[in-house]
Amino acid sequence: MGVERGAGGKRGRAGAGGRIAVAAVVVAQTALSGTLAAVDAQTPPETVQAEVSGRTVSLAVARHRAYPAVDAADLALALESVVEDVTWNGVFLRARLHGEEVAFEAESPFFRHGGRTVQLANPPYEEGGAFWLPAEFVTRWVSEGPPHVAAVSEGSEASAASPASPSPPPPADPLPARVDPTAPWRVIIDPGHGGRDPGTLGSASYEKDIVLAIAKQLYGELEGHEMFEPYLTRETDVYVDLDVRSQFAVDRAGDLFVSIHANAAADERARGFETIFLGQARSEEAREVALRENRGPEVDDAPGSPSDVQFILAGMDRNENYAESRLFAGFVQNSIRSVRRGEAPDRGVIQGPWWVLLGALVRMPSVIVEVGFLSNDEEERYLNGTEGQEVIARAIAEAIVAYREDVLRRYAPAPEPGC
């Protein structure tokens, strides 16, 4: 059919010669298909290996997408002593792995393992009446021995695409460590934008410069506190990819992620501050702002649209850091309100699909602080001034201190009697 459509416009003039040409192409394609089939028959099938109870188990790998995946049913059959009680209900698959409950959701890279939320590099999915798990899950979580690279024929393209040298399983959610009253918190401070990405443009300033100044002030506030270790995702006017910012936070085992931004609106009268935690956009305005921020300085830089984030968010409300982010956002909003009362409207705590929060949220509570509107001349002057920057930074620092005290009060074990 493909050949016929391609030659359709000339069929009337080609006559018998055209039919001969078509026949020749079909014969050539048939011969080529036979050759390829013979080659495929000689190529070893791609597999992934797991070490379980001293034995190596190989599982067939499929590539419906760009990454290798294993049929969950095959995994349970081959490793029934390790992967047990598998149930598949709609887009959810649940099982027990090494005695702990695991729960997956199709198209979400996050899964529950015991009492923690873990992130995969690629999401599981449904295809052909089966539930497919990324091969990474087999090598990093199922295997009891060292991770194994998916075994394929040497030098093949699939070998290069297989997950080489997977990292060890991520640690448990950081909450248990965060409730140790003797351990300082690592606070990741993220000044938005930078470098080729100026962010919002005021009449006399760039967002990237104002938020960097506030971030440095916040760093100074926390640096002088023995119970905090602050880190900056950027210290100068450089551009940092959104994914790199959240990975920076994870790599440093952060306890809290605070991204600082400034706002803008077509209406120059718009004013106020707000604190954002990751979630479904509740208004078109929130969706549009997230789309602009997720895109970065160039469309090609976009790591994900709001719809992508919302797609991944399914089930995230069960993540403890999700709830803690919402709570911490309230602390920040209340603290800024106390110093800006009567000078700037309180726009409240809102939720939005911001990509920069997604990667950090798996490990720590994460929020974005919108400190004011650069499109408003009065607020721009305030945020450009040293005093205004110090006031905002101090308010955020006080919110962090108060939130830590609240966490310790809620989760830290009570002292032993007589202590």
Salt bridges, closest charged atoms under 4 A:
GLU46 OE1 - ARG63 NE 2.98
GLU51 OE2 - HIS148 NE2 3.72
GLU100 OE1 - HIS113 NE2 3.36
GLU107 OE2 - ARG65 NH2 2.56
GLU136 OE2 - ARG140 NH1 2.21
GLU144 OE2 - HIS98 ND1 3.67
ASP190 OD1 - ARG245 NH1 2.62
ASP197 OD2 - HIS193 ND1 2.90
GLU207 OE1 - HIS193 NE2 3.17
GLU207 OE2 - HIS261 ND1 3.36
GLU221 OE2 - ARG394 NE 3.61
GLU229 OE1 - ARG186 NE 3.27
ASP237 OD2 - LYS208 NZ 3.08
ASP267 OD1 - ARG269 NE 3.07
GLU274 OE1 - ARG347 NE 2.97
GLU285 OE2 - ARG347 NH2 3.23
GLU293 OE1 - HIS193 NE2 3.05
GLU293 OE1 - HIS261 ND1 3.73
GLU298 OE2 - ARG196 NE 3.72
ASP301 OD2 - ARG196 NH2 2.85
GLU324 OE1 - ARG410 NH2 2.96
GLU343 OE1 - ARG340 NH1 2.80
ASP346 OD2 - ARG337 NE 2.50
GLU378 OE2 - ARG271 NH2 3.82
ASP406 OD1 - ARG409 NH2 3.31
ASP406 OD2 - ARG410 NE 2.66
